[in-house]
Amino acid sequence: VDSFGAMYPHHLRYLIRKYKNWLRPDQKVGVHLHNNQQTAFANSIAAIDEGADFVDATIFGIGRGAGNCPLELLLMYLDDPRHDTRPVLSLIDRYAELRHELRWGYHIPYSVTGWLNLHPRSAIARMGEPSNECLEFFDELTAKHPLVRHHKAIQEP
């Protein structure tokens, strides 16, 4: 689970290789990714390519905060005749307005919390405030968490 949306494809590849080596052959590896930095789709592809058995995705990327990997993109990437994207696209048409009303999906405050490897609760709270200035938000977070800066969330040995 990439709860903070802080991972990049090389992190996923490394972790999946590591878990696959540790687990018994009958045990499965899956991923649940958040889209704070617009990396959930790329990370899902990396996970699939590395042998993940399960990859979570949601219609239109709906999910808490910045959301998750968009199911429609993943289905199109897989390009498998067993998966019909038409019902998914129909649901998107039906609920597209709701996305704008509820404001899920990518917004700069989510990318800032992802980049800093922080929980998105401060970005979620920020979305309801009249001031949504990016630099101000970044400065507030780095002042509260001075040791948190551009990071390497997971290092390969």
N, C-alpha and C positions, 0 to 999 in steps of 0.2 A: 504494500500500500504506500503510495506516494501522497500522503495526506497534505503536505505543504506545497505540492506541485513544484518541487525543487530539483527533481532528477532530470538528467539528460540521457539520451540513448546509450552512451557508453556506461553509465551507471547501471542501467537495466541489464545490459548484456553481461556485465561483470556479475551482478547479483544472481541472475538466472543460472549462469554457468556454475556459480558457487553452490547454490541450492540444489541444482541437478546432481552435482557431485556428492553432496551430503545425503540426499534422500534415497530411499529404496526405489527400485524401478517401478513399483506399483503406486508410489506416491506422486502426486501432481503438483505442478507449480502454476500459479495464476497471478495476475496483476490487476490492481485497481488504481487507476492513475487520475490525478487532477490536472486541470488545464491552466493553471495559474500563469504559466509562461508560454502558453500555446504549444506545449510539447507533448500533450497526451497522445496525439495521433502518431507522431514520430516515435515516441516511446513504445506505443503499442506495436508498431511495425518491428522495432528492435526486439521486443519481447517475443513476437511470433517467430521472427527469423532465428532467435536463439533457442527456440523450442518450448516456450511457455505453452501449457496445456489449456489455460483459460485466460481470456482478456476481457475485462469488463468494458462495456460501451453503452451509451444511452442515446436515445433519439434526440437529435439536435444538440447533443452534448449536455443535456439537462442534468444538473446536479448542484450541490451546495457550492456557493462561491462562484468560482470561475467555471465550474462544471467539470465534465469528464470527457473522455474520447467520444467524438460524434460517431454513432453507430453507422450512419449513412456513409461516412468517409471510409470506415473500416470495411464495410460490405463492398464498396466499390473497389477498394484496394485488393481485397481477396479475390474479386472477380470470379466467383464460384457459381456455376449454374444452379447449385442447390440453394442459393440464397437469393430471394426475390427482393430487390430494393424498392419495388413499387409501393408496397404497403407502408414502408418506412417514410418514403417521400410524401405519401398521402397524409400521414400523420403530421409531418412537418408543415404541410400546407394548412392543415386544420389548426395547428397550435402556434404558428409563427407569431401572431400578434401577442399571444400570452408571454412569449419570450421577452418582448420589449416591455410589457407591462410589469413583469416580475423581475426583470433585470438580472438574469443569470447570464453567465458567459464572461468572456474576457473583458477586463477593465484594468487599467494601469495599476491601481492599488493591489490587485491580486498578483500581478507580475512582480511588483516590488516585494511583497511578502514571500513569494516563491523564490526570488533571487536571493533574498536574505535568509532563506530556510527558516521562516517563521510561520506559525499557524496563521491562517487567513482571517481569524476573528477580528483583527483590527481593520482589515480591508472591508469585511462585511459591515462592520459598524460605520465605517467611513462612507459607505454607499448611501446611507440615509441622511448624511449631513449636507448642508448647502455648499460648504467649501469642499471642493474635490481637487485641490491643487496637488499635483504629483510631487513636486520638489518639497513642498511643505510636509507632505505625508512621509516621504523618504527621510527627511531630516528628523522628524519626530521619532520615527522608528529607530534610526541609528543612534539618536541621543539616548533613548531608553535602553538600547541593547548595543553598547559601544564595542563589544567584542564580535558582533555579528557584522560581517561585511561580505563582499563577494567571496564565495566559498567554493570549496570542493566538497560536496556533501558526502561522497563516498570515494575513497581512494583505492585504487588497485595496489596491491603490495608490490 
